[in-house]
Amino acid sequence: MGELPPHEDLSPSGARDAAGFIAAMRRLKERSGLTFRELEERAARRGDVLARSTLADVLRRTSLPRPEVLAAFVRACGDGERVDAWLDARDRLAAARPAAEPGPAHGLGPETAPARDPGTGDPPRTGTAETARPRRRPGARTVAGAITLTVAVLAPVAWALLPDGSGVPDGPVSSAAPSLTPAGGWVTIRPARTPELCVTDGRDRAGAYGSAVAVQLPCARATVPRTYLEPTGEGLYRIQWHHPQHGKGCLTVMGADQIKGMLEPRRDCAQGTLFRLEPAAGAFRLRPSTGAGCVGIAGDDTTAGAEAIEERCTGAADQRFLIRAG
């Protein structure tokens, strides 16, 4: 199926509540003429992640979908030129609803989730991430396909080969329980939903980049490199990776000339390597200091090998991380 013809215009701006918005999504799917499986496959060809089971669940309910799911769905349906209009309409409805009391977060054990709207499933709108409304849309940086990840030794080009003596810092380690200002030291960084996984070095699943990027892998396999959290003042931190062969690299968000939004270790620790850690539901949000986004897991994936990426801040569970002494 091609792009929707002009006379088939279906404006999401007319929706007055979440149920009306979902009804508009159902009509868009009907006009696309595509099955759930075809939509999933079409999204994958575009580099998006749109599981048919997730989409079927979204269209059965009357709560607003996550922004990245909505964006992938609209593009797959052939209405890609109006992704912004769909996201704006979703955000308008999400902002108009009151927030609910906090409840337990699935997969976080005794920790609690942020307050969520009973009609939209969204967290309350606080801070600058949502109000700034960055124009980079979700899904633009997700990686196609679930390709078996083969973890290789980091290429020297991705690591800092620092002089002897620059090496291993000393200092206190951060505690397992999050605080407003986590201490620095040797740590593991774990997605809060899957604490058995650690953010460590690997390769992007599409094989589009030759050097190391940050992925989530079983912590038992993530002993190298070691992760060091370096406080730099004013609530900012560097995330250092220390490799026994390749030295130290500081994580930074990659630019448009690489795989935009993914994280890699860089030799120059002075440029673009600062992150702000914000407490969030018993964990932390990682926010690059140079942008308005948050670090999350590509495609909201919980499987080993999924990449860490900078994306629009949504308050979703994939954007919360545990920082434990390690």
N, C-alpha and C positions, 0 to 999 in steps of 0.2 A: 504494500500500500504506500502511496505517496503522501505528500503534505495535504492537509485538509483544504478543499477549495474555499475561496473567499465567502461564498454564500452560506457556508456551513459554520459561520462564526458562532461561537458558543462562549459568551463572556462569563467568567467566574465572578465578576464584580457585582453581578445581580444577586448573589447568594446573601441571605440575611443571617444565617446561622450555620453551624457545622453540618447539620443534616442537609441543608440546601447545597452546601459546597460539595458534599459527597455525591449528591444527586447529579450535580453538574459533571463531576468526574465520571460517573456511570454513563452519562450521555456522551461524553467525549470518547470513552472506550467503545460504545456502540457505533459511533460514527467512524471510528478508525477501522472497524471491520476486523479487528485482530483478536485472536484468542489470548488467554493469559500466557500460554507458552510462547506464542509468537511475540507478545510484548516483551517477555523476558529475554528472548533471543535477540530481538531488535535493540533492546537497551544494551545488551552485552556488546553488540557490534559497535555501538557508539561509545563504549568505555564506561557505561553506567552499570550499576548493580540494581536489579529490580526482580527479586524473587517472586515467582507467580503466587506462591502461598501467602507471602506478605501482602501482595496487591489484592488477592481475593479477600483477605481478612479486612483490609482497609475499606474495600467497597461494600462489605457487609455491615460495617459499623457506622456510627453517626458521630465519630470524633475525628478531628483533623489529623491528616497524616503528617509524618515527619517531613521537613522541608526537602531533604535529599531524595526521599521516596517520591514526593510529588513532582520534583523537577525531572527525575528519570522517567516517570510515567508520562508526563506531558510531552517530553521529547519523543518517547517511543510511540506515542499516539499520532505524531506528525504535526504537533502544534508548537514546535520548538521555538518559533519566533516570539511566542507569548509566554514563555516560562516566567519572565518577570511579573507579568500581569497576574498569573496564577499564584505566585508566591506572595505578591502584595496583597491579594485578596485573602489568602490564608492568614497572613500576619495581622491584617485588620480584624479578622474574626477572633484570632487568638488573643489579641490585645483587649478586645471588648468584653471578654469573659472574666468573671472573678476567679481567684485561685482557691483551691481546696486546702484542707489541712494536710500536713505531711503524713505520709504513710510509709510502711516498710518497702525498701527497694529490693526487687527481685535480684538474687544473686549477690547481695552485699552482706548477707548474714545479719548480724545485729545492728548494722548501721542503717540509717534512715535516708529516704530519698527527699529531694526538695519538694515543696508544695506544688501540686499540679491541678490544673483546671479540670473539673469533672466532665466538661463538654468537649475540651480540646486535647487534653493530655499534655498541655504545655506547662513549663515552669513559669513562675511569675516573672514579669519583665523588670529586671533590675540591671544596673550597670550600664556600660556604654556599648557592649557588644551588640545588643539588639537595637538600641536606639540609633546607633551610627549607621546601621543598615548597609554594610559593605556590599558593593555591587558584584563581587565575585559570587557566583551562584553555586549551590551545592551540586555535586555530581560532575562538575567540570574537571575535577582533578581525580576522580575515582579511577581505579585500574580495572581493565577488562579481564574477565575470566577467572576461574579458580584453577590456576596452573600449579602443579606440584612444585613446591619450593625446594631448591637445592641450595643449602647454605654453603658458601665458599669462604675462604680466608679473605679478609678485606684487601682490596687492591691498594697498593701504596699511594696511588694518586688521591685516594679519599682520606688518607690519614696524614696527620702532622708528624713528620720525622724530626722531632725536636732534639736539640743538643742534650747530651748527658747532663743530669743534674736538674733538668726542668721538671722532671718526672712526677713522682708520687707525692701528692700533698698530704699533710697531716691535718687533723682537725676532728671535731666531734661528729658523730654520726647522727642522722635524723632518727627520731623515734618512730615506731610502727604506727602510733596514733597521731593523726594529723593535728597540727596546731596552726595558729594564725601566721606564725613565721617559722617554718621548718628550719631546723639546723642543717648545716652542710655536712658533708662527709661521704663515705662509701655507702651507696644505697642500691636498691633495686626499684625500678619503676614498673608498676603492674597495672594493667587495666582493671578497674574496680569490679567489673562483672566477671572477669576470668583471672583471679589472683594467682592461679597456677602458671600463668604466662607472664613473661617479662619483656619489656621493650629493649631490644638489642639489635645487633647488626645482621643484615641479611640482604636479599636482592628483591627488587620489585617483581611481582609475579608475572607481569607481561614480558619481562626480559628486555625492556626498553632502555635500561640504563646499566652501564657496565660496572659501576662502583657500588659501594655499600649504601644502603638506606636503612632507616629504622623500621623494624617489623616487630610483631609479637611472636614469641616462641616459648616453648616450655622452659621454665626457669632452670630445670636440671641441665638443659642444653645451652644455657646462656651465661656460662661462667666466664667467657671471654667475649668481648672486652668487659672489664669492670667499669661500673658507672660511679662517677663522683659528682656530687652536687655542690657547686661552689657559690656561696652567697656573695653578691657584689654590692649590696646596699640598696636601700629604698625598695625593698621587697623583690628585687630581681636576682636571678640565678643563672649560672651557666651549667649546662649538663655536659660533663666531660666523659668521653670514653677512653679508657686506658688499655691499650693492646700491648702484649709483651714483645711483639715484633715491630709493630708499626707506630708505636708511641701514642701520643695523646691527640685526640680530635674533639672539637666542640660541636655539638649538634646545632644545626641552623636549618631554616626553612629554605628549600631550593626555589630558584627563580624560574622565569619563563624559558630560559635557554636550556633548562634541564627537564626534570619532571616536576612541574610547578606544584608546590604544596607539600611534597614529601620532605622528609628530614634526612640529612646526611651529616657525617662528621667532617669538619673543615679544619684546615691547618691554621687559618687566621682566626684566633679566638676573640679578636677585638671587634669584629664586624658582624652584626646580625646574629649574635649567638645568645642573646639575653632572653629569658623567659620569666614571666610573672606567674607565681603559684597562688591560686585563689582557692580557699576552702570551699568544698561543695559536697554536702551530704556524706560526711565522714571520709571524704577523699579530697583530691585537688583537681582543679582545672589547670592545664598548662597553656599559657597564652603568650605567643611570641610578642616581644615588646615593640616590634616594628610594624605590627598590623592590628586589625580588630578581630581576628579570628581566634579559634581555639584548636588545640591539638585533639584529634579524634582518631578513630580507626576506620580505614577506608571501607565504605559500604556498610558500616555498622556491623562488621564481621566479627565473629567470636572464634574463628578457627585460627590455628597456628599458621604463620606466614603472612597474615594480613598486615598491610602497611600502615604506619602512623602518618597522618597528613594534617596540614592546617586546613580547616574548613570553617564555615560560618558557625558561630556559637549558637547552639540550639538548646543547651541544657540536657541533652540526651545522655544516657548512661555511658555511651562509648567515649564521651569526653571527660570522664572522671577517672583519675589514676590514684593508686595507693603508692606512697613512698615509704619504703621500709629500709631499716638498716641492713646493710649487706656486705 
